[in-house]
């Protein structure tokens, strides 16, 4: 599809799986219709728009495809079939994704039929390097495997807080992993990228917050691996997750991408807090997403040393002043022009300053912002329950945490890069999510991110009594992803193949 | 019965297959010249042309195909393009019945191998776009229909094995017929084992031999009013009825996944018009894009109870007959080799089906000629556009009925 208007229309319907239901007879249709084919003219204007984005379906029938059409050849082979929703009222074509099928393995198709599936937002198919990347949610995974279905139940927020804070969060990482020298790293499936991870994280954050997506007034997407040099991830997130009120086919929301290596997202926490606190902003909630499909040159190439650490995933945090689970009490940031890691425009892989990335870069900035914030708040390491450092590799965060006076039990639960790899803009956010998964009310958390180039943001958070209350809404949390029995381990060759995407 | 019945007085076609060296215009020229020789007619007698091609503008970047035809024939008569041969024939019949024209050319052309590397994408995108976006292939809907059929009718274990053999027999029978057709794309016999092995090696419910190929080719026929026909030939073949119907583009969204509603409706309408029951038909050309489609079509024709026709087909695989025993009598299906063996150049495919019925009814089918005890009176053509999105059922017969 090279026509932008056609692409826009297909995406508008297919990303969200927009459907409708006749108020007169109840018949349902995939796609948007002005009238029902059963009821004719009397149904005109009486079609309710519904969508299947948070729904689950049944894989009614399936077959095996090993000679796909040209745009799907990167997938080599996959299961394809028909998924029904609402007891067969709507049937859609469906591709099962997140499955690596090796050639020559006989598949028991009948054993897949009748099973529950969840729609997943993915890349649709391969296109040329300069084309719009088409997406779709007609990709599905089995709910009894890696990714369970979670209902999105909207509830009205009740409790007001003095300080702005986190009202919900979501973490996403892929099913595929590579395990080398004690580090497990997440690898995106062919049809995943930093955009799909942003949508997943945002979706899970909405489910966790149980907040009406229409109440979100601004979304920030921080990434250093946006597949586009120009075209915001945040716009896709706003459209697909229907952030802000729907107004025709636009959303009443502000959306923007940010970039500052690994601190592109954490930097915006304070902006989100300030925005929801400013009385004239008219914005009650703001979403911050950190997402990355971190790229690295193959081993042996310049920059190839990163190939042992890059991961895939994202996290989303919703900030507001109602039903807060962790209040943001204070922050401190520092910045300097330090060239420790960079990627020139048009280059596929970043370059890395070798030993220069340690002391003059990571440690200097993290030390500065963390200690300045503790000083500012008159706190010692022992006054805090948890410390979440940025985690580009397994050794840096441990060294700096110890240097700042933290004990292992304070920071080790936050070190998740050994499970998912360095998720760059998502790294300190995933660490924070891991702590929110286990923290008790009234715990104090210090989060310190780091972004090459270079800078560091530190935040002091205090959890509230509502933190444990919201946990039961969330099946997919950091531990669930890290210890998921359906995670699939792959070798280095497959990892490079998946990493190169569709 | 249709009033003022239009009659076919001549047919012509090219061989189906790959025609690397020929432009699409050359193929239609060949088919038209064959038809005109068949009835010894001059082109100046033609009052209009109806031509079908499914996607020549995409495969060969030809728009306004009528212009090429005009250049070729040096005719400046009205010309119209449709997407299937049956659709062209239907339009031509209406014009003749209305008394607008007395003699028209109906032709069909497709050149698919010129775009061999992208043809499966085109086919799928045009047939069913949402299924294409989700990753479907031109084959997958056929396979899903088979799965739906098996599940709906609870066909298991030994029965399922017999069903698989029955579907193989469809291809075997069509290839056996194709072997006797000098215009067919594949003029060789295949065995049940070959069909089954191709499925096994692909690890798929259907394999290479279950699907019609992509083809180049052209077909043509000359259609006249009854009066003109009687002057031109002693044995005109009349179009007794055409039924047409339409269904959703998106296969998964259709109500019943084990049938083609459009086919059922088209058959019903044509049988009503011709005042005969489909069970009287013993010579039928169906649109076997796949072996499953031939099987399902036999049920859509109403020749047997739904969910059972595979048993009749299986029986024929055991006896080696080239006909199916349906309702106590032999029914001959796709005597030209069907789309599977004869070839499937979309816009021209229907023309080959009509040509076959024309030859069979006139007793001119040579090696392929069938005979039935009470004499062959009727023949029918069931043609589709897309995966059952449009269906046309045409009943042909001799004047004497």
Interface residues (C-beta under 8 A of the other chain):
Chain A: X10 X14 X29 X30 X60 X61 X62 X63 X64 X65 X66 X67 X68 X69 X70 X71 X72 X75 X78 X80 X81 X82 X90 X91 X92 X93 X94 X95 X104 X105 X106 X107 X109 X113 X124 X125 X134 X136 X138 X139
Chain B: X117 X118 X120 X121 X124 X128 X130 X131 X132 X133 X134 X135 X136 X137 X138 X139 X140 X143 X144 X147 X148 X151 X202 X203 X204 X205 X250 X251 X252 X253 X257
